[in-house]
Amino acid sequence: MKVTYNPEYKRRLKTAFIGCGGHAYRNIYPTFQYAPVQLVAVCDLDAQKAADCARIFGAKRSYTDHREMLAKEKPEVVFIVTSYGPGAKPLYPALAMDCMKAGAHAWIEKPPAGSSKEIATMMRISQETGKQVGVGFKKMFFTAHQKAHTLINRPEFGRITSITASYPEWLPPLRERENPEKMVLFLDHFVHPHSLLRLLGGPLDWIFVNRCETNGAASVSLRFKSGAVGNLLFSAGQSECSYRERIEVIGEGENVVIENGLRVIHYPKVNRQEEYGRSGDYYELFKDAPRCWEPEFSLGELHNKGLFLLGYAPEVIHFTTRLLKGQAPLWGNLDDALELLKIYEAYLQADATIVPVG
């Protein structure tokens, strides 16, 4: 992807921002350097944080009441990065609906809601107002994951037959899963591997959970609606210094592996050049060979910046440039959010039994 810098866009969206915490400061505000946005105002319950973010990121005004900001500024789009409210409930549904009713598109961080019912309500308001909602499922926008998506959608790859993935998360015991405060970390993190599985494999049919009582690690069997099978390992207990995730997608004679969210290895369809037991040179055994991509960290390029490798800039660029064209986001949309919250609700009851998604 060729990146356009903010001043180079012919038109920029009048933009406001709700939330001035650490994640927003580190990872979302800086992406505006590469997106068609004109930040005019920010809002936070902490007036000093709001004033600081406005000063640092070029907004003219700061607020402590988002409704006042919406009424006075009349933004075209609002970015929302907040925390949880009472009862460990995400604040995004109410805030996003306030923005849509005020005439603005909304981009919200994950997790987008605490239930699929809340997502359905947001979808209804989106339809009624004609305003789009983007969701910060960053794993869908990792440059490595988008490369894998391109590779597996080539005709040569064939149909996806299986997917295996690992992610270091722990699942609370079944008796605790009806308590949102016990589930808040799982809700916050499970969207990472599952949004990637949705990008690569599509919607799920059912899950089966086999949980380890020692530390909450779990092996989750998956059946995709396409007919593909899969397994997601919640690898609680792994070393903090090991890489965090790995995923492999197998087609019909080809497979793609992504390691550490950076390294992409493509194993193409090949035919042996020698009969079994006669080859003395591995390097002449196949006409083709695996291809591997990984970033370099020597040059001062955008492609080796965390903002791009971790999907933050691509997700914001995708949402805002689609808005300029009058289009809904292809990824990180409310359809994706609805699927993920249905999966979350399946986990609330999944314990060594098959649970349909939705």
N, C-alpha and C positions, 0 to 999 in steps of 0.2 A: 504494500500500500504506500502510495506517495502521500506524504503528510502536508497539508496546507496549514500555514501559521495563521493565528487569529486575525491579524490585520489584513491578511490577503483575501479574506472572504468578501464578496461584493455586498452581502447582507448578513447581519448578525441579529440573533434573537434577543429581544429585551428579556433579561434573565434576573431572577431573584433566587435567594438561597435561604433555606431554613436549616439551621444547625451550624455550629462553629466549633465542634469538638475536634479531637486529635485526628480521627480517621478522615474527616472532611478536610482538615488543614493539610494533612500529608498527601492524600491520595486523590481527592476529587477537585478541589479548587485549582490545583496546579494544571489539571488537564485542560482548563479553559484556554491555555496558550495555543491549543491546537484545534479548537472547536469554534463554530460560528455563534458565539455568545457575547453579549455585552452585559456584564454584570453591573446592575444598577443599585441593588440593595441586598442586605443580608439581615438575618434575624436569629436571635438566640435568647433564651431566658436570662442568660448572664450578659448584662449590658456591656461589660468590659470586653468579653470575648467577641461580641458582635462588633464593637467599635474597632477592635484590633484587626479582625478579619476584613472589615470594610477598608481599613487603611492599607493593609498589606496587599489585598487582591484587587484594589482599584474601584470598589463600590463607593458611590457618593453618599449613601445613607445607611444607617443601621437601625434596627428595631428590636423590641423585646416582645412584641405582639404580632403574630403572623397575619392575623386578620386585618390589622391596621396597615401592614405593609402591602397586602394584596389590594386593599381599597385605594391606597394612595398611589402606588406604583403601577398598578395594572400591567403586570409582566405577561409576556407571551409564554414563558416556561418557568417553572420553579423546580429547583433541585432540593431534595429533602434528605438529610442525613442526620437522624436523631437516634435516641436510644429507646429503651422500653419504658412503658408507663406502669401504672398500678397493676398488680397481678401478673407481672412479666409479660404484658401484652405489647406487641409492636405498635408504635404510634402512627405508622404510615397510612393505614386506610383512612382515618379521619382527616389527616392533614392533606392527603392527596385529593380527597373529595372536596375539601374546602377550596383547594386550588382550582380544580376543574369547574366547580360552581362559580368561581370568580372569573372564569374565562381563560385559565392558563393550563397548558399541558403540565404534566408532573413527571419527574424522574425520582424514584425512591430507591433507597438502599435495601439490601436484604436483611432479615427475612421480611417479605412484603406484608405479611399478616400472620395472625395466629390460627386462622381457620380458612377453609375453602369458602365458607359462607361469606366471609368478609371480602374475599377476592371477587365472588359473584356480584356482590353489591357494588364494588368499584367498577366492574365491567358494565353494570347497568348505568351507572352515572357517566361513564365514559361514552357509552352509546347515546345517552340523552343529551350530553353537552357537546359531543363531537370532539372531545379532547383526548389525547393519547396519554398513556402511562407507560413509562419505561422502568424496568427493574434492574438493579445492580447485580445481576448474575455474572460476575466477572469471569468465571471459568469458561463461559461460552465465548469469551472474547480474547483469551490468551492467544498470542500469535501462534504458539505451538499447537493449540487445540484447533484453531481455524485452519492451519496447514493440514492437520490430520483429517479434518472435515472435508477438505478439498480432495485429498488422496482417496478416501474411502467412497467418495461419490463419483469416482471415475468408473466408466463401464467395465474396465478390466478387473476392477476389484470384485465385481459380482455382488450378490446379496450379503448383507451382514449376517453371519451365522452365530457368532458368540462375542461377548465382551467381558473382560475381567478388569477389575479396578481395585485399588486399595487407597484408603485415606485414614489418617490417624484420629479416629473419633471413638468415643465410648457411648454406649446406649444404656440409659438407666433401666433398672429392673421393671418388669411389667407393673408391679404394684405402685410405682411412683409416676407412671406416665400420664395419669390424669391430672397431675399437679403441674401447672405451667411453670412454676418456679423451679421445679426439679428438671424440667425439660428445656429450659431456656438456652442452655449451651448447645444441646443437640439441635434445636430449632435453628439456632444461629449458624451452625456449621454444616448440617447435613445437606443444605442446599448446594454446597460446593461440588461434591461428587455427583449428586443427582442432576444438577443442571448440566454438567458435562455429559452425563449419560444420556440425557434428553437430546442434547445437541447432536451426539454421534449416533445414538440408537433409536431415538424417537420415543413415543409414549410407552408406558409400561402397562402390562395386563395384571400381573400379580407379583407379590413378594412373599418370601418364606424366610424367617429370621431364626438363626441358630446362635444363641448368645452365650458367651463365657461368663460364668458367675464370678470368676476371680477379679476381673477388672472391667467388665462391660464390653470387651471386644465382641464383635459379632461377624458371622459370615452370612450374607444375605443373598439367597438365590433369587434370580430375577427372570421373569418371562416378559419379553417385549411384545407389543401388539403385532409387530411384523413377523413374529414367529422365532426371532432370535432368542438365544438363552444368554444368561449372564450371571456373574457373581461379583458382589461388592464386599470387600473385606474392610470392616471398620477396625483398623489395626492398632487399637489402644494397647499401650505397653511397649511400643517400639522406642528406640533411643531417640532423644531429642536432637542428636547430631546426624541422624540418617535423613535421606531425602524423604519428603512427606508423601509423595503419591506416585503411582504408576498406573497406566491403563494400556490395554491391548485390545485392538479390534481385529477380528478375523473374518475374512470374506470367503470367497471360493477360489482358493489357491494363492491368496495374498493376505498379508497382515501388516498392521501399523502399530508401533509401540511408542508411547510417550513417557519419558522418564523425567521426574522432577519438574514437570511443567515447562521444560526447556528443550530437551533432546527428543527429536522425532526420528524414528527409524522406520523406513519402508522396506518391507521384504516383498519383492515383486514375484509375479508368477514366472516360474522357470522350468526348464526341462533338463534332466541330466544328460550330459554329453558322452558319458561312458557307462557301460553296463556295470551293475553292482559287482564289487569285488575286483574290478580291473583298474580303477582310477588310482594313480599314484600321485596326483597333483590336484589338490583341492581347488586351487585358483583357476584351473582349466576345466573344472567339473561343470560349471554353468556358464552360459553365454552372458547372463546378467548377474548382478550382485546387489546386495542391500545398499540403500542410500541413507545417509545420516545427515541431519541438519542440527546445528546448535549455534547459539550466538557467540560472537567474540566480544571481549571486554577490553579491547585495547583502544579503539577509536571512540571519539566523542560523538557517537551516532544516536539517533532516536531508537533504533532497533535494539539497543542493549540497555535502554533505560527501563527501570522497574515500572514506570507509568505505562509503558507499552507491553512489556513482557507479561505483566500481571493483569492485563486487560482493562485497566482503568481508563486510559486515553481512548482505546478503541471503542469501548462501550459508550462513552460520552459523545465521541465523534459520530458513531453510528446513529444514536438517537437524535442528535440535533440536526445532522445533515438530512436524515429522513424527514424530520419535521419541515425543513425548508422546502422539500419537494411535495409536501402534503401527504406523506406516506407514514404508515404505521411501522414500528420497528420489526425487523425480521426475527430477531432474537432478543431475549430479555423483555418480553411483553407479558400481558396479563394472561394469555393462554398458557405460557410457560409457568407463570405463577400459580395458576389454578391447578395444573398438573402436579407441581411440587407440593402444594398444600394437601392435595388428596393423598400423595405418597406419605407425607408426614402423618396424616390421620390414620393411614394404614399401619404405620409403626406404633401408634398408640395402642393397638390391639394385637400386633403380630408377636407371637411367642411360640415358636415351633409348630406353626400352623400356616397354611396358605391363606393370605388375605388379599382379596381383590383390591386394585387401586381405583378408588372412586366408587 
